[in-house]
Amino acid sequence: MPRPAADLRPAPLAAEPMLPRAFRVAARRRETHDVFTLELEPADAPGEAFAFEPGQFNMLYVLGAGEVPISISGDPTRPGRLMHTVRAVGGVTRLLEGLKKGDSLGVRGPYGAPWPVLDAEGRDVVVVAGGIGLAPLRPLICQVLARRDRFGRVSIVFGTRSPADILLAKDLERWRSKFDVDVLLTVDHAPPGWRGHVGVVTALLPRAAFDPANARAFVCGPEVMMRFTVQELAHRGLPAASVHVTMERNMKCAIGLCGHCQYGPEFVCKDGPVFRFDRIERIFGVREL
Amino acid sequence: MRTLEPTLAEHPFFRDLAEDYIRLCAGCAKNVVFKPGQYLLREGHKADQFFVLRAGRVQLQMEAPGREPLTIQSFSEGDVIGWSWLVPPYRWAFDAKAVEATRCLALDGACLRKKCEANHDLGYELFKRIAAMMERRLHATRLQILDVYAAPGR
């Protein structure tokens, strides 16, 4: 059961990285049957903006239950409430799902290496998301679109399980309505009446317009989906050094001390979660890791 | 009058195919249009055409008694549909239904087979392209079967 906020001592995140700060749920909304978005604000400073970089994550602490690493899904160009889009798949995320407006939780972060958005300036941008993988990419998309003139062609390619699993639908509609962004969406399984694309996300990649010699790809989704996406991008001529992926492993401390998220020679929490693909290519397919 | 050769040559499936071969293939081609809801091909029917999509969207479906048709894949501009015209007994294995107004080039399967028999170099070129397409579709279907977005344990 969540404890009252008074049990948590607010503290500057940078000074005490292992100490959660008390936040309250300011708003919550359902995205799909198992995905929801929480908007949070500090219990001791409502309205205070939460600064972060696209791709970073927080440790969310359901009081008395445990912590989970969750990517930040807010818009970094419009600082405001902290936003997390979460899929309820485990004990802690199901408790997060049960939180209501005004409930308390602990937050540590932000942590991790961000998407290198600056490195993509002057180039074509290809964003490939699978399922809940769209949430960690949302801040990057927001940042790219806020500075649209600094980038070449922008393609957002999103694959998900079924039409009922399309999350951030309003964002997708908004992005699709822009004349200088290509949004391609496909579902693996379609009910009768669905008129959109059907098939895996990699099948859409040949339709994404980019110059492989001058493009950056940002990929997030289940590992197997990322594996095939990277292969397809390579087939299109995009070198591994031009592709960034975000990895997921069990985490505990989130600051590179405990080793729970060790991935070969890397720690996902501090060296990642965003990795340039050539840096992890050698270990990416190793099943034991 | 504009012939179908430039249209065929611009399509990704035929890209970089020798002009002579484009001409041979275009000799088997005609323009066709399908309204939303119309079928390009039906399971079990004679597979006598090869569709080169120019615009629109088509869904590949399977039907099972007592169930709604299952959509397996969709195709749009730049895709091709159908290889059963190549393989005896030349019968379609799926339904393909237009879900939008769809423009295609339909290549006559018997005509193409005859030209491939007469010119094995053309046949080899077409087979290489179709084999690559089949490999990609098989790969995609395997990935689809993995159901990668399902919740753990679902």
Chai-1 contact restraints between the chains, C-beta under 6 A:
chainA,res_idxA,chainB,res_idxB,connection_type,confidence,min_distance_angstrom,max_distance_angstrom,comment,restraint_id
A,V89,B,A151,contact,1.0,0.0,6.0,A-B,restraint_1
A,G131,B,Y149,contact,1.0,0.0,6.0,A-B,restraint_2
A,T160,B,Y149,contact,1.0,0.0,6.0,A-B,restraint_3
A,R161,B,Y149,contact,1.0,0.0,6.0,A-B,restraint_4
A,D188,B,Q144,contact,1.0,0.0,6.0,A-B,restraint_5
A,A190,B,T71,contact,1.0,0.0,6.0,A-B,restraint_6
A,P192,B,E68,contact,1.0,0.0,6.0,A-B,restraint_7
A,R195,B,V99,contact,1.0,0.0,6.0,A-B,restraint_8
A,H197,B,S74,contact,1.0,0.0,6.0,A-B,restraint_9
A,V198,B,T71,contact,1.0,0.0,6.0,A-B,restraint_10
A,V198,B,Q73,contact,1.0,0.0,6.0,A-B,restraint_11
A,V198,B,S74,contact,1.0,0.0,6.0,A-B,restraint_12
A,G199,B,Q73,contact,1.0,0.0,6.0,A-B,restraint_13
A,G199,B,A140,contact,1.0,0.0,6.0,A-B,restraint_14
A,V200,B,A140,contact,1.0,0.0,6.0,A-B,restraint_15
A,V200,B,L143,contact,1.0,0.0,6.0,A-B,restraint_16
A,V200,B,Q144,contact,1.0,0.0,6.0,A-B,restraint_17
A,A203,B,A140,contact,1.0,0.0,6.0,A-B,restraint_18
A,P222,B,V148,contact,1.0,0.0,6.0,A-B,restraint_19
A,V224,B,V148,contact,1.0,0.0,6.0,A-B,restraint_20
A,M225,B,V148,contact,1.0,0.0,6.0,A-B,restraint_21
A,F228,B,L143,contact,1.0,0.0,6.0,A-B,restraint_22
